[in-house]
């Protein structure tokens, strides 16, 4: 059974990653330091990785609604906090806004993504051998 919310969220993450990646390559390249541009691109890359993961998960049939809910929200928040905070931190020289206060959000988002992958691993380990 397809899980629409994973598929829709994956598609949205993918669309935004392509737009933000193109924006970085064409609009930010001349205006950001190489370090900031590299950080921005890291955010885009991780967002796209997790867009693909959401699309893959949307096509899987997971037993148990709670696990699916947990996985969805951990991935959603993880990508938003991890990639989103990187986007803000990388563009602070352009916006003139010091986003340093949100710097701790990045590892929190990364931790949520690690937890998501761990949940997946544990579910895969529990699969019955055929």
N, C-alpha and C positions, 0 to 999 in steps of 0.2 A: 504494500500500500504506500503510495506516495505521500509525503508529508509536505503540504503546500507551504507552510510557513518557513521551513528550511529552504525550499526551492526559491521562494520569493525573496527571502533575505539574502540568499546566496547571489541571486541575480542583481539585487540592489547593490550589494557590496562589490560585485564585479563591475557593474556600470560605473559606480563612483570611483573605483580603483583606476579604471581606464581614463576617466575624465581627469582625476587628480594626477595621474602619471603623465598625461599629455600636458597638463597645466605646468607641472614641474619642469618637463623637458623644454617647453616652449615659452612659458611665461615667467618662470622663477629662475631659470638657469643664469640669466644675466644679473639678477637682483639678490641672489643669496650666495653666501660663502660656499665653497665646495663641501665643507663639513655639514652645513645646514641642509644643502641640497641632498647630500648622501643620507642624512637622517630622514628627510622627507621621503626619499625613495624607499627607505627601509619600512616606513609606515605603509606605503603603497603596496610593497611586496608582501608584507604580512597580511594586509587586508585581502589581497588577491588569493593568497594561499588559503585563507579561511573562507573566501567566497567559494572556491572549489570544494573545500570540505563540506560546506553547507549544501552544495548541490549534490554531492555524493550521498550525504546523509539523508537528503530529501528522497532519495530513491531506495533507501533501505527500510526494512521492516524491523523495528525494534520492539521487543516485548516489554511491556510496562510503560505506562504513560509518564510516571514520575521521572524516570531516567531520561526520557526524551525531553521533558520540560526542563529539567536541570541542565541538560546538555545544551539545549537551544539558548537558554538565558545566559549561561556561562560563556558560550561562544559570542553571543551578541554583545554582552557587556565587555568581554575581553577585547574584542576588536575595537569597539567604540573607545574604550579607555586607553588601550595601547596605541593604536594607530592615530586616534583622534588627538591624544595628548602630544604625540610626536609631530603632527601637523602644526599644532599651535606653537610648540617649542621651536620648531625649525623655522617658522616664519616670524618670530618675534622681532627680528631686525627690520622687517618690512612694516609690521603693524605698529611698532613702537610701544607695544604693550608687553610688560614683563610677565611672562607666563611661568616664571620659575616656581611659583607657589603650587603649580599643578604637576611639578616634576615627579612627585611620588605616585601619581596616578599611573604613569607608564609601567613601572614594575608591578603594580596591582593588576593592571590589565593583562600583562604578560603572565602573571601567576594564574589568573582565571583561564587563560588559554592552555597553560600547562595542566591545570586541573581537568579541563575538558578532554585533552588528549589522554590523560590518565584514566578517566571514566571510560573512554572508548577502548583503551587497552584492556581494562578489567572486564568489560563486556565481551570483547573478542576472546579473552581467555576462557570465559564461562561458556562460550559456544560449544555445543556438543559436536564431537567428531562424527563425520559421516562415513 
